[in-house]
Amino acid sequence: MENYPQTELDIENAASFLGISAQRMQELMERRVLVPNWNEYQHLFRFEHKALHIDIGSVLVQKNDDFSLILGFPKIKRAMLLGPAIKFNFCDIKRVAVEEKMNGYNVRVILLDGKLAALTRSGHVCPYSSEKANDLLDHSFFTENPQLVVYGEMVGPDNPYVPKEIYGIESLELFVFDIRHKDTGLPLPLYERRELAEKYGFRQVRLFGEFDILEAPSMITDIIREIGRKGHEGVVIKDPKMVLQPMKYTASQSNCSDLQHAMKVYNESGRDFIFSRIVREGFQSVEWNESEEDFRKRCLQLGESILRPMKESIIKVRDGGRVAEEFTIRVKDRATISKFEEYMRRLGMDIVFSEPKTVGNEYLVHMTKVNKSTSDKTLAMWEGQLWS
Amino acid sequence: MENYPQTELDIENAASFLGISAQRMQELMERRVLVPNWNEYQHLFRFEHKALHIDIGSVLVQKNDDFSLILGFPKIKRAMLLGPAIKFNFCDIKRVAVEEKMNGYNVRVILLDGKLAALTRSGHVCPYSSEKANDLLDHSFFTENPQLVVYGEMVGPDNPYVPKEIYGIESLELFVFDIRHKDTGLPLPLYERRELAEKYGFRQVRLFGEFDILEAPSMITDIIREIGRKGHEGVVIKDPKMVLQPMKYTASQSNCSDLQHAMKVYNESGRDFIFSRIVREGFQSVEWNESEEDFRKRCLQLGESILRPMKESIIKVRDGGRVAEEFTIRVKDRATISKFEEYMRRLGMDIVFSEPKTVGNEYLVHMTKVNKSTSDKTLAMWEGQLWS
C-alpha cells in the first residue's frame, strides 16, 4: 500500500469559494457533510449530505489555492403517463429531443493531476472506472475545456456494479449523456454537447430524434416498444436547450429485469425499489389501453419476474448454496486490481476476488459478492425459523 | 354529545399494581405511553407503546381502587416453510392442534360497568363492536368468570374494518380463538377453552383437528389447499397446552386477496405489507414443489392480483371518479351510529356516513372512505405531473 500525503481542507479559502463563513465551513466538516476521499484523492471532498443547495454526491476539489465544484447527477424525474407528462412539462416548448437511457452506472469524469478521474454517483473516485476513462476518453478534451465535466454511463459486461450483456459491448464503454460546467453545473445545450463529444470521438448515448410535442407521445411509445424488445432500458426526454427539466420513461422489460434482480436477493432489496417498478407497470398498462390478452401477458411477466428468481434463490440455499452475484473486471494495469479491491473493502463490500487471468494485454478478474442477508434469511427458513 | 365525568389515574395505586415506582408511573403518563380512552371509557388506559414488558394495545382498567390489566394480542409468528417450521418449533411435543385463522378484525371482550366492551387491537373501545359483543355473547360467562378475557375475530360483511362475504355470515359474528386470564395474559389450554366457550354458546374458530407432528405438514398442506379453494385465510398451529408459541400459515389466495386490496389503494399501502405477501408466494411455491404449469398459474395469479386492482383505480380516476372503500354497519341501537361516527372521527378517519336505513329491527348504515392519497396521486399523474 502506497503512502499518500495527507491533505487538509483550507477552511478559509474553501469557505470563501463557496460563499459561506469559515465557521459554517468548519461545521460542515465536523458534521461530516463534507468528507475527504482516500489515498491520492484526499483533496477531493464529497458532499455526503445535501447542504448549501448543493446536492449529495457533489465534489469540492482543492488544488493549491484553487477550488472547483463538480456538481452531482441531477435527479431526473419519471413520467408515469407519458402523454400527460409531456403535455404538462414541455408545454412551453415546441419540440423535445429523445435520447436513450442506458443501463449501467453513472460517472463524472474530470482531469486531475494529469490523469482522468471518474467520480461515482456518491462522489467517490472509482479506481476501475478511472482506468477505463483514461483509456476511453481523449484527454485533450479536458485540457482544452478545463471548465467542463463529462457525465456518462459506464456500460457493458466487465462491470463491477451493473453488468449487462444487452448492448453487445465487449468489455466496458463510456456513453456520454451530459456535459456540464464546473461550479455552476450548467449543462451544454443538447446539440452543442453532441457536437463537442463527437469532435473528441466520445461515444454518446443514442439520439432517437427530435419530435413535435404533439407527436412525441406516440413516437416515444413506439421507441419504448422497440427498446423493450431489445431488452434495453428506456429514454430521457429533453428540452434541446436543456432549460426545462428532462424526464425519463422506461420499458416494461426493464422494470421486470430490475425486479428479477431485486427478488433474487429479496432480503437485501429495498421495498420501495420493488414497489416503484410494480407501479410503473400499472400506469403503462392503462395508458397503452391494452387488450385483455396483452394485459394477462403483462401480469404473467410481472409475476414471473418476481417469483422465478426468488424461487431459484430458495432452491439454491436448500441445496447447500449461497445466493451470490458474479462480476468481472478487465484492466490493463495490474495495480488497478488491488486499488479496486481496497476501494471495495473501504466501501464495506464483502467481495471475493479471483486470481487475475491474462487475456491479451489485459487482466480479467472474477468477483463474487455473497448476498449474506438473503442467504442467511433463506437458510433460517429451511431450518424452520419463523419469519417474524 | 353526553358529558362524562373525567377520570384521573390514581398514580400511587396504579404504580403499586404494576409493581413500579409512582415516579415511573407518572413518567409513563407524561410520555403518553399510557393514554386514557374517551367518554365513558376514561378509566381505561391503553399502552400506546411497549413498556414494562407489556405489549402495545394492552389496557389498564381502573375501577375504584381496583386495577386489572387486559393484555394485548400476542403476535403470532409466521411459518414460511411449513415442514421445517413445524419440525423446529414443535420438536418438544408430539401433537399439534390446528385451528382456522379467520379474516376479520380482533377484539378482546370484557365486562365493564355492567355491559360488555370490545377492545380493538390498539386498545380502543369500539362502540360498534361493543354493541355487537353485547348482542352475541352470553353475559353470564363474564360474571361467572370475572378473571377471564375473551379474544375473538369479528367476521362478516357488516364490518367497518375488514368486510368479507367469504364465510356466509349474514351480518357480523364473533368467533372465539383464545380465552386468557386478566393481569397475566396466560391462555387457557386449547380444549379447556373450547369446552368453556361451548358451554356458554360462543361461536368458535373451526378446529381442524390434532395431528402428530410428523404427519402435520402434509395434513395442514391439504387443509390449506381446501381453505384456499374456499377463499378463506389460513390456519394457526398450536400446542394444545398453549405453552409453546403458536404459528400461522396462510393460503396463496389469501395473500393474493390482500395484494388486491393493497394495490387498489396503492399509494396508501405499506411497502412492507406488499413485500411480505409476495415473499410468502415464493416460499410456498418451492415447498410445494410445483410443476412448471402450476408455477406459471401462480405467477399469473400474483401478477393479476397486483395489476388488475391498480389498473381499475387508475381508470376510475381517469374517468373522474375517486378511489374509495365501502363499508356497512348494522346496529340495533341508533345511538351506536353517532357514537361510532364520533369514534371514527377521533381516530382521524375521514368517512362519509349515509342516512340509516331501517331493516327489520335494525339500522343499516353505508360508509364511504375516500382513499385520498391514492386518488390524489393518480389524478396528479393524469394531469401530467412526474412521479418523483
HADDOCK unambig.tbl for C-alpha pairs under 7 A between the chains (distance, minus, plus):
assign (segid A and resid 77 and name CA) (segid B and resid 386 and name CA) 6.01 0.50 0.50
assign (segid A and resid 77 and name CA) (segid B and resid 387 and name CA) 6.52 0.50 0.50
assign (segid A and resid 77 and name CA) (segid B and resid 388 and name CA) 5.22 0.50 0.50
assign (segid A and resid 78 and name CA) (segid B and resid 386 and name CA) 5.39 0.50 0.50
assign (segid A and resid 78 and name CA) (segid B and resid 387 and name CA) 5.38 0.50 0.50
assign (segid A and resid 78 and name CA) (segid B and resid 388 and name CA) 6.28 0.50 0.50
assign (segid A and resid 79 and name CA) (segid B and resid 386 and name CA) 4.99 0.50 0.50
assign (segid A and resid 79 and name CA) (segid B and resid 387 and name CA) 6.23 0.50 0.50
assign (segid A and resid 80 and name CA) (segid B and resid 381 and name CA) 6.45 0.50 0.50
assign (segid A and resid 80 and name CA) (segid B and resid 386 and name CA) 6.66 0.50 0.50
assign (segid A and resid 80 and name CA) (segid B and resid 387 and name CA) 6.33 0.50 0.50
assign (segid A and resid 81 and name CA) (segid B and resid 381 and name CA) 6.26 0.50 0.50
assign (segid A and resid 81 and name CA) (segid B and resid 382 and name CA) 6.74 0.50 0.50
assign (segid A and resid 81 and name CA) (segid B and resid 384 and name CA) 6.89 0.50 0.50
assign (segid A and resid 84 and name CA) (segid B and resid 382 and name CA) 5.91 0.50 0.50
assign (segid A and resid 84 and name CA) (segid B and resid 383 and name CA) 5.86 0.50 0.50
assign (segid A and resid 84 and name CA) (segid B and resid 384 and name CA) 4.06 0.50 0.50
assign (segid A and resid 85 and name CA) (segid B and resid 384 and name CA) 3.70 0.50 0.50
assign (segid A and resid 85 and name CA) (segid B and resid 385 and name CA) 5.81 0.50 0.50
assign (segid A and resid 85 and name CA) (segid B and resid 386 and name CA) 6.53 0.50 0.50
assign (segid A and resid 87 and name CA) (segid B and resid 384 and name CA) 6.88 0.50 0.50
assign (segid A and resid 88 and name CA) (segid B and resid 384 and name CA) 5.13 0.50 0.50
assign (segid A and resid 271 and name CA) (segid B and resid 271 and name CA) 5.62 0.50 0.50
assign (segid A and resid 271 and name CA) (segid B and resid 272 and name CA) 6.43 0.50 0.50
assign (segid A and resid 271 and name CA) (segid B and resid 275 and name CA) 6.49 0.50 0.50
assign (segid A and resid 272 and name CA) (segid B and resid 271 and name CA) 6.45 0.50 0.50
assign (segid A and resid 275 and name CA) (segid B and resid 271 and name CA) 6.51 0.50 0.50
assign (segid A and resid 282 and name CA) (segid B and resid 307 and name CA) 5.56 0.50 0.50
assign (segid A and resid 282 and name CA) (segid B and resid 310 and name CA) 6.04 0.50 0.50
assign (segid A and resid 282 and name CA) (segid B and resid 311 and name CA) 5.54 0.50 0.50
assign (segid A and resid 286 and name CA) (segid B and resid 311 and name CA) 6.14 0.50 0.50
assign (segid A and resid 299 and name CA) (segid B and resid 300 and name CA) 5.71 0.50 0.50
assign (segid A and resid 299 and name CA) (segid B and resid 303 and name CA) 4.16 0.50 0.50
assign (segid A and resid 299 and name CA) (segid B and resid 304 and name CA) 5.24 0.50 0.50
assign (segid A and resid 299 and name CA) (segid B and resid 307 and name CA) 6.69 0.50 0.50
assign (segid A and resid 300 and name CA) (segid B and resid 299 and name CA) 5.71 0.50 0.50
assign (segid A and resid 300 and name CA) (segid B and resid 300 and name CA) 4.22 0.50 0.50
assign (segid A and resid 300 and name CA) (segid B and resid 303 and name CA) 5.73 0.50 0.50
assign (segid A and resid 302 and name CA) (segid B and resid 303 and name CA) 5.49 0.50 0.50
assign (segid A and resid 303 and name CA) (segid B and resid 299 and name CA) 4.16 0.50 0.50
assign (segid A and resid 303 and name CA) (segid B and resid 300 and name CA) 5.74 0.50 0.50
assign (segid A and resid 303 and name CA) (segid B and resid 302 and name CA) 5.48 0.50 0.50
assign (segid A and resid 303 and name CA) (segid B and resid 303 and name CA) 4.38 0.50 0.50
assign (segid A and resid 304 and name CA) (segid B and resid 299 and name CA) 5.24 0.50 0.50
assign (segid A and resid 307 and name CA) (segid B and resid 282 and name CA) 5.57 0.50 0.50
assign (segid A and resid 307 and name CA) (segid B and resid 299 and name CA) 6.68 0.50 0.50
assign (segid A and resid 310 and name CA) (segid B and resid 282 and name CA) 6.03 0.50 0.50
assign (segid A and resid 311 and name CA) (segid B and resid 282 and name CA) 5.53 0.50 0.50
assign (segid A and resid 311 and name CA) (segid B and resid 286 and name CA) 6.15 0.50 0.50
assign (segid A and resid 381 and name CA) (segid B and resid 80 and name CA) 6.45 0.50 0.50
assign (segid A and resid 381 and name CA) (segid B and resid 81 and name CA) 6.27 0.50 0.50
assign (segid A and resid 382 and name CA) (segid B and resid 81 and name CA) 6.74 0.50 0.50
assign (segid A and resid 382 and name CA) (segid B and resid 84 and name CA) 5.92 0.50 0.50
assign (segid A and resid 383 and name CA) (segid B and resid 84 and name CA) 5.87 0.50 0.50
assign (segid A and resid 384 and name CA) (segid B and resid 81 and name CA) 6.89 0.50 0.50
assign (segid A and resid 384 and name CA) (segid B and resid 84 and name CA) 4.07 0.50 0.50
assign (segid A and resid 384 and name CA) (segid B and resid 85 and name CA) 3.70 0.50 0.50
assign (segid A and resid 384 and name CA) (segid B and resid 87 and name CA) 6.88 0.50 0.50
assign (segid A and resid 384 and name CA) (segid B and resid 88 and name CA) 5.15 0.50 0.50
assign (segid A and resid 385 and name CA) (segid B and resid 85 and name CA) 5.82 0.50 0.50
assign (segid A and resid 386 and name CA) (segid B and resid 77 and name CA) 6.00 0.50 0.50
assign (segid A and resid 386 and name CA) (segid B and resid 78 and name CA) 5.40 0.50 0.50
assign (segid A and resid 386 and name CA) (segid B and resid 79 and name CA) 4.99 0.50 0.50
assign (segid A and resid 386 and name CA) (segid B and resid 80 and name CA) 6.67 0.50 0.50
assign (segid A and resid 386 and name CA) (segid B and resid 85 and name CA) 6.54 0.50 0.50
assign (segid A and resid 387 and name CA) (segid B and resid 77 and name CA) 6.51 0.50 0.50
assign (segid A and resid 387 and name CA) (segid B and resid 78 and name CA) 5.40 0.50 0.50
assign (segid A and resid 387 and name CA) (segid B and resid 79 and name CA) 6.23 0.50 0.50
assign (segid A and resid 387 and name CA) (segid B and resid 80 and name CA) 6.36 0.50 0.50
assign (segid A and resid 388 and name CA) (segid B and resid 77 and name CA) 5.19 0.50 0.50
assign (segid A and resid 388 and name CA) (segid B and resid 78 and name CA) 6.25 0.50 0.50
